[in-house]
Amino acid sequence: MTATANAKRKKNRSGRTASVLAFLLLILLLTAMGTYGYLFRLGADVMAEGVTVGRTDVSGLTKAEAARLITESMGGFRLTFRLDDKTYSVEANNVDPNGAPLVRFQVDQAVQKALGFGRDPSFVAATAARFAALLSGHTVSVPFELDRNRLLRLLTSEFGAAVSRAENADIRVSVRADGTPDIAIAKERIGMTIDYSAAVNDAQARLERLSNAIIPLSATREYPTITTAEARSVSGEAEVMMARAPFTIMAKGKKWTVPASAVADWLTVERPEGAGGQVQVGLNPAKASGYLEKKTNAIRIAPKNAVFELLGGKVATFDPSEDGEGLDLPKSIALIGSFLRTGNGPDGQAVEPPLDLPIAPIKPEIDTLASNPYGIKEVIGVGDTNFAGSPTNRRRNIATGAKALDGVLVMPGEEFSTMKTLGTVDATNGYLEELVIKDNKTEPEFGGGLCQIGTTTFRAVLASGLPVTERRNHSYRVPYYERDGSGRNIGPGKDATIYDPSPDFKFKNDTAAAILIRTAIKGNRATFTFWGAKDGRKAEQTDSRVWNIKPPPPKKITETADLPPGVEKCTEKAHEGSDAQFTYTVTYADGTVVKKDFFSRYRPWGEVCLVGIDPNKPQQSEVTVPSADTAGAAGN
């Protein structure tokens, strides 16, 4: 047998021996792990051996014990910062005036995570994890929340005095006793800055490791951007500007004089954008603004925030936002600065005092759109009517009906019913009775005058460009509905009758936002305003065309015992009959045009009067004649 063969046999035996030893060691390890897992099984509320939470060993502890020990350990944790020889230390549990700590450690969350370690559903996996923790340990980090903004404020307050910002060279102007300017140059100064944000980031990293290592602050030089030589080179501009003081300014017709001392206080050297990097003498925005705001405070109108309150599905309070107005400070300062430098305005045109300072709107903090979740932001249409000459009860019914509609929301896609919204027309809902003639008697009937509500709603719908889904004209011409809100005659055809239970007036909200109905009664005028969101549609309507005019029939007199003998009370005046028509056109944002003709036919109506008689005298027999307002509404 050769030497090579012997060497090969020895190598094979060594390999087999190593494999056997590795196998035996594996069996031994598994046996040890299994024995450990069997003998030291975890209790339901006990941490595994070798587990550390943060810097606290919680081996074998219960949840409550671990939480208490960890909390005690965290109680003294501090963040320490250093700048040169100055050191600042703050405890993690340092609280603000509201009792909130600087660092909020989530101890319970960490304890729960530590308790779950070594509890894998697989016995082998759980035992392996616990056995490894026994040999080399297992650390669970503690989640936390750092109030970064508060720490930034603490550091700025503590170290702010140790550094100073760079200062540009500038001019210092004062006015001598003889009124001439005294101009001096303030030299520039190099400053130092601290990167506080980087320090807060370092603190975050220390907390993640629960490290007590000191956090060094980084201070760097800050150089000025305007030098003494540059400031001196433009000092002549300051003399030119002071030569134009004092001067007068004006805002909304009110005038003030700006003294030379104020101008001297405003002047500063600046490097404006668009000047090719060159410096010039300008106005200090903060000082000039403060002066102008104080002077013009009397003309300032504060904005008004919107208020939107919903109660029981109806808008109980709706106050739309209103823009205020005040001085446009940036443009005013630009105008004054340009005038002082060149005698011209910013546009290069010559200006003369008094300088008319521009006014700008002041937006409210809460506008109408932001105040509600329905997309309501603006007026989309207004309708009005006039009811001059109405008796007391009719006025009361109109006011009651208007109140029922006020604050109603009509959602996108919803069809609005006037009668459904008004509810039952009776005394329970606040309506009063008006006398009508029925069967030769004067009988009270609730709700006389509510057609004023239907007609006003109809006109608001037309102004808003909304589709009308149900509308009927009165059977007879009624003067109340032939006037606009100011009382001017517009003729027949733009009325809408309603009567309980029918006919009704209905429209559909085909916009993307809800529509809020706001009603108002002022004097003889009823005004209904629709609030929503404009979508680009345009609504138009022609004047009514009137034809087929017919004279009224003879006067109708009915005797009644409800009036004193011989007393006459006329409930209706005579009205001629006619036909009327107008065209309603809506042009939508996409160019679609929808036209609709509203045709109305009115029968002639004679004067109707009641005459009082002796109650013991037999009354004459007459055909039932209801009032025009009632008959017209009912379509009789």
PyMOL commands that set and color helices and strands:
alter all, ss='L'
color gray80, all
select helices_A, chain A and resi 3-39+63-75+107-116+123-136+148-162+196-209+228-233+235-243+260-266+285-295+297-299+329-342+369-371+392-405+418-422+427-429+451-464+479-482+628-634
alter helices_A, ss='H'
color red, helices_A
select strands_A, chain A and resi 51-53+56-57+78-83+86-91+103-105+138-140+144-146+170-175+181-186+191-194+215-216+219-222+247-251+254-258+267-270+280-283+307-311+314-319+324-327+355-356+359-362+378-386+408-410+415-417+433-438+441-446+468-470+506-508+515-522+525-532+538-541+545-550+556-560+568-572+577-587+593-602+608-612
alter strands_A, ss='S'
color yellow, strands_A
deselect
rebuild
show_as cartoon
